[in-house]
């Protein structure tokens, strides 16, 4: 089984936590990070590091070429200068490369409030990051029409607290809540291989912080091999 993983957005937060978990699970991990980013932690855990900007198609292609086999791809990209946001444009470059290099799967991490979950978002959230959510939605749409096998993960509000071990996945867009970055990484890990998530848009919430109608059920994930 191909165990090559290519991460975009792995310098800190969820991406860095996923790199750590994936290495422990036996994956060969390559991470593309911005040139000014500190790479020591990734290198220390055995990851290969490619420096570059996700808006640079040539450098993104080089990151794919650095992998021994067509990699499973995960992007947690976001932010950037006005008009050049990685939320849409950077992710679009990565998605196009994933198609060109025949990636077997891509996980795109966006946010609750994107796409069909926007109608369930609060006015406060939309006022604060409505434009960001629209950019992330465009990235989701780009992935869905790319032909790349994929899953979209929309986490709730991300917090930097210690993990609770209560991260869960939901297929219903009516959910609200928060999740720690380490717990989000923990639910992303089985999504690298679980066939049942392909083609789906799923939400990630800490089950102890879930706000949802009573009929909401968790989406079952396979144990990590």
N, C-alpha and C positions, 0 to 999 in steps of 0.2 A: 504494500500500500504506500502510495506517495505521502510523505510526511513533511513536505516543504510548505512553509507558511511565510507569506510576505505581508508585513505590517506597515501601514501608513498612519502616522500619529502615535508612535510608540515611545516617544521620549519621556512622557510622564503619564500619570493618571491611568485610565482604563487600558490603554495600549501597552504601557509598561507592565502592568499587572498581568495582562494576557500573555505577553512575551515570557514572563516568569513561569506561568502555569503551563504554557505550551512546551517550553524547554523541559520542565519536569515530567511532562507526558511523552517525551521522546521526539518532539517535532524539531526539525531543522528550521531555525527562524532567521529570516533576513528582515531588517528594519530600515526603512528609509526615513531619515530625519533631516531637518534643516541644517545647513553647514555650521551655524553658530551653536548648535545644540551640544550638550554634554553627552558623549556616547559611552563613557566609562562603565556605567551600570549595565547597559545592554551587552557590551563586550565581555564584562566579567561573568555574565550568566551564559555565555557561549553563543550569543547572537552575532551574525554578520551584520555590518552596518554599511549602508550606502548613504552618502551625504548628497542632498539635493532638494530642490523645491518641487512640490507636487504639481505646480503649474508648468514645469519644464518637461515637455513630452520626451525629449531625448534622455534626460536623467531618469525619468520614471521607467522608460524602456530598459535602461541599464540595470535598474533594480530588479526587474523581472529576469533579465539575462543572467544576473548573479545567482539565481536559484538553480539547483541541479535539475529539477523537473518543473513543469508548469505548476505554480504554487496555488494553494488556497490563499485567497487574498482577504484581508480585513482592513477596512478604513474607518478610523475614528476622526478623520480630518474635520477641521472647522476653523473659522476665523480667517483673518488676513486683511490686507488693505481694502478700503472701500472700493467697490467695483471689481475687485479681483479675489473675491472671497473663495476660500478653499471649500466652503460648504457646498457650493455648486461646481465652480469651474475646476477646482483641484480634484474633486471626486470624479468629475466627468473625464478628466485626463486618465485617472487610474482605471476607470471602467473601460475606456477605449483600449487601454493597454491590456487589461484582463481579457478582453475579447481577442485582441491580436495575438496574444501569447497562449490562447486556449486554456485559460485558468479553469480548473474543474469546479470552482465555487468561489463566490465572493460574498462576504458579509459586509453590509454597509450599516454603520451605526449612526442614527440620526437623532430624533427626539420625539417624544409625545408632543402633539400639536402640529405635526406634519400631516399632509395628505388628508385622509378621511377622519383623522383624529382631531383636526383643527376645530371642528364644530363642538367638540367637548372641552376645548381649552378655555381657560378663564380670560376675561377681558384684560386682566392685569398682565398675564403672560403674553398675550398678543401685543399689548402696548409696549412691552419691554423688548421682546425679541421676535416680533411678527415677521420682520423682513428676513431674519436668519432662518426662521421656520420655512418660509417660502423658498429660500435658496436650497435648503436641505430637501424640500419636496421635489424641486426640479432635479436634484441628484437622484432621488428615489426613482422618479419617472424615467430618467436616463438609463438607470440600471435595468429597470423592468423591460425596456424596449431594446436592450443591447444584445440579447441572446445568450448572455452569460448566466449559467446556473447560479442562483442567488438566494439570499435571505436578507430582509431589511429588519433591523432591530431598533425599536424606538424606546429608549430608556425614559423613565420618569426623571424627576429632578435629581441630579447627581450631587452626592455629598462625599466629602473626603474623610468620613468617620471610619473607624476600624470595621472590618467586615462582620456581618451578623450571621452569615451562613444561611440567610433566608431569601436569597434572590430567587425569583420565579419568572416564568414566561407566560404571557397571556395572548391569545389570538383575538380577543375582543378589544375594539378600539375605545370602549367606554371607561377604561381604567384610568386611575390617577394615583399618584404617590411618588415616593422617592426610592432611591437605591444607592448604596455606596459604590464607588468605583471598583473596589476589589470584588464585590459581589456581582457587579455587572460582568467583569472579566470571567468570573466563575461560570456564569450561565452562557457566555459566548463560547467557552471551550467546547462543550458538546455539540454546539451548532456547527463546528468545523467539519463534523463527520455525519451527523444524524440526517438521514435521508428525508425524514418527515418534515423538516423545516424548509426544504427547497421550494422556492416560489412563493413563500409566505412573507407576510408583514406581521411581526410580533412585537409585543410590548414587554419591557423588562421592569419589574417593580419588586421591592422588598415586600414579601407577603405580610409582614407585620406592620407595614405602612400603607397597605393597599386601601384605596377608597374606590369602591365600585358597587354596582348593583348586586343583589344577592345571588343572581343566577350566573355570575362569572365563575369560570372554572380555569384551572391552570392548564397550560399546554404541556403534555408529557415530553420529557427529553430523555434520550438514551443515556445510560451511564458512559462515562469516558473510558474508551478502550485503553 
